Amino acid sequence: MPRFVVLTHDHPKLHWDFMLEHEGVLRTWRLAQPPDTQGAIGAEALPDHRLAYLGYEGPVSGDRGTVERWDSGHFEVMEWSTSRLVARMSGTRLKGIASLDRADSVAAWAFHHA
């Protein structure tokens, strides 16, 4: 099963990096709120990250703050297209169905408990 990690990142302001292992990289979205917040959470697609972030905590190069693991685990893809991602999350905190829906150039993310 592919892995995921959610990191708190304090630069430029506090946000959560939601990262899914996919084809040798981590597909990444910046979330404005914790992923266990009820309802839709605004998200911004970021460039893919290295798999090393699955186990990394500490300073980010280039003086870009610090990351700390908020959750990690495995996920099962239920649907993945250019405009929608639905996955069953099996983490310590995130358990259940998560969906990421693309709206224009910005993705709106919502986590739903199973």
C-alpha positions in Angstrom: 0.0 0.0 0.0 1.3 3.5 -0.8 2.2 5.7 2.2 1.2 9.2 3.2 2.5 11.9 5.6 1.0 15.1 6.9 3.6 17.6 8.1 3.0 20.8 10.0 5.2 23.5 8.3 5.7 26.9 9.9 6.9 28.8 6.9 5.8 31.3 5.7 2.9 30.8 8.1 1.6 27.7 9.8 0.0 25.2 7.3 -0.2 21.4 6.8 1.6 19.6 3.9 -0.5 16.7 2.8 1.8 14.3 0.9 0.8 11.1 -1.0 3.3 8.6 -2.3 2.8 8.2 -6.1 5.1 7.0 -8.8 8.3 7.5 -6.9 7.5 11.0 -5.5 5.2 12.7 -3.0 2.3 14.5 -4.5 1.8 17.5 -2.2 -0.9 19.9 -1.3 -0.6 22.8 1.2 -3.7 22.8 3.6 -4.7 26.0 5.4 -6.2 24.0 8.3 -5.6 20.7 10.0 -6.8 17.8 7.8 -9.2 16.6 10.5 -11.2 19.8 10.3 -14.8 19.1 9.4 -15.9 20.2 6.0 -14.0 21.5 3.0 -10.4 22.7 3.5 -8.8 25.1 1.0 -5.7 23.5 -0.6 -2.9 24.5 -2.9 -1.1 22.0 -5.1 2.6 22.2 -4.6 5.5 20.7 -6.6 6.2 17.0 -5.9 8.5 16.4 -3.0 11.2 13.7 -2.4 10.2 10.5 -0.6 12.6 11.3 2.1 9.9 13.5 3.7 8.0 10.4 4.6 10.3 10.1 7.6 11.8 13.5 8.0 11.2 16.1 10.7 13.4 19.2 11.2 14.6 22.3 9.4 13.8 22.8 5.7 16.7 23.8 3.4 16.9 27.4 2.3 15.8 28.8 5.6 12.2 27.8 4.9 11.1 26.9 8.4 10.7 23.6 10.1 8.4 20.6 9.5 7.0 18.2 12.1 5.0 15.0 11.5 1.3 15.4 12.3 0.3 12.0 10.9 1.4 9.2 8.7 0.2 5.9 7.5 -1.0 4.2 4.3 -3.8 5.0 1.9 -5.8 3.1 -0.8 -6.8 4.9 -3.9 -10.4 4.7 -4.7 -10.4 7.2 -7.6 -7.6 9.3 -9.1 -8.1 11.5 -12.1 -6.8 15.0 -13.2 -9.7 16.6 -11.3 -10.4 14.3 -8.4 -8.7 12.1 -5.8 -10.5 9.9 -3.4 -8.6 7.7 -1.0 -9.2 5.6 2.1 -6.7 6.9 4.8 -5.3 4.5 7.4 -3.2 6.7 9.7 -2.9 7.4 13.4 -5.2 10.4 13.2 -6.6 10.2 9.7 -8.9 7.2 9.3 -11.6 7.2 6.7 -12.2 8.7 3.3 -10.5 11.8 2.0 -11.3 13.6 -1.2 -9.3 16.2 -3.1 -11.3 18.0 -5.8 -9.8 20.4 -8.3 -11.7 23.7 -8.9 -10.1 25.8 -11.6 -6.4 26.2 -10.6 -7.1 25.7 -6.9 -8.0 22.4 -5.2 -10.6 22.3 -2.4 -9.8 19.4 0.0 -12.3 17.7 2.3 -11.7 14.9 4.8 -14.7 12.7 5.6 -14.7 10.3 8.5 -15.7 6.8 7.6 
